Amino acid sequence: MVAFANNHLASFCGYIDYCWTKQFLGTIYLCFGLGNYRTFEMELETNHTTKKFKNLFYKVFLVLFVIVSILFFILGFTLNEVFFTKYSPDNKLKDSTIDKINTLQYTLFTLGIFSLILTCIFVRFNFYFKPLMRKHENLIKNFLLLISVVFIFLFAIEIILKINFQDTTFGAGVGPNSLKFNVENVHLNLDDMRDRDFSIDKPDKTIRIAGLGDSYTFASGIKNVNNSYLKVLENELNSLNNSNRYEVLNFGIPGKDTEDELEILEEKVLKYDPDVIMIGYVLNDFKNVDPTLKLPKKHITIIPYFGFWLSNLFYSYTIFEIKMNRALENTGLKMSTTEITFKEFESDINKNYNRELFEKIAKIAKENDIKVVLIVFPVIYDFENYPFLEINSFIKKVGEDNGFYTIDILESYKKYEESTLIVNKYDLHPNELGHKIAGEAILEIFINNSLML
């Protein structure tokens, strides 16, 4: 028995203890009806030849293949639109995401069928594969050892990163913690807003303010929505103790731009009869519609297709992709996000289109007797030599030309270190302090202009 273990199990399992290996194989043997445990033990103890061990390994190999096939089918049925919707910040999925989900399900079902077909082939032609496995015993051992080492290495890295980044969100809205954040901290009302419920009919002596915007307005990275700049403003307005009651409604949704916000205004906001519309404008809200611009994506998925799923499941891949994108930019192999932003801004087609979007909002506001406040948020980056002043100035002027009250939060943020205003170094959204500063700065617009006071 000792010779058998030394010659075969030790080489096959590396430094894994023989008794553990025997117990593991025996459990599989028993659970899947290959015989009772005593039969397995007798077979292992009494047959000392390579052939007998390979027969046992062959059976276990087939069982594991069947298990993998079943897992593929289970995942294919489980990972559907309903499953992923619960991780969405607004209970909706983009068409591109739905396409990815459909492709994922198709791939999983295909792999499941393929695995079952391979299992059937192995069973039907076992007279061919068993000798083949004996012939390439060393190759199989080395391959399994390599796979085991790589798996253990990646698993260890993932555990370490999970411990170090357990509460870290990522600005692009990907990564395991970003999905976890949405599930644990994002609570939507009956109208899919990250806010409490509001009656459609506006109460008497109530001033309603509707906040439109993207992830800044939505308050990505902020666990308690009451710490968002909209709720800071609401609390400050209600503390003025005048005859009015103020309701600030959060219609912000991550990833939306001015074009989307115009649609939300028409389809959802107007029914609440707002007195004021606030637009939380961020640099990436500038819509690129110029067909002559052939620009790369601002963020490259390093592993095509699979990278989308890997970045939402594994810390290691998320960090890897972020680092790789930065390295590609630093080495000049990829156009930087700043360069892409300026290329989009320099287009007259884009400038005219984005100007038209503000004009449409102004037209709707005028028709419904609604005031508009435009809040221009900066990218929280290099305030001393802020590279996007020209774009901020353009947006402010377009707002002023349309009769909007405008404020550039950059002036308020400049008083603080950038690192004190962000969620974390991987998530450049404003943190609680950033939202508090913005809310208080917006309050000054209301007070200085006697707006709805």
Secondary structure, DSSP 8 states (H G I E B T S, - for coil): -HHHIIIIIHHHHTTS-HHHHHHHHHHHHHHTTS--HHHHHHHHHH--SHHHHHHHHHHHHHHHHHHHHHHHHHHHHHSSHHHHHTTSTTS---HHHHHHHHHHHHHHHHHHHHHHHHHHHHHHTHHHHHHHHHHTHHHHHHHHHHHHHHHHHHHHHHHHHHHHTTT---TTS-SHHHHHHHHHH----TTS-SS----SS--TTEEEEEEEESHHHHTTT-SSGGGSHHHHHHHHHHTT-SS-EEEEEE---TT--HHHHHHHIIIIIGGG--SEEEEEE-GGGS----TT-----SS--SSTTHHHHHHHH-HHHHHHHHHHHHHHHHTTSS--HHHHHHHHHT-HHHHHHHHHHHHHHHHHHHHTT-EEEEEE---SS-STT-TTHHHHHHHHHHHHHTT-EEEETHHHHTTS-GGGTEEETTEEEE-HHHHHHHHHHHHHHHHHTTTT-
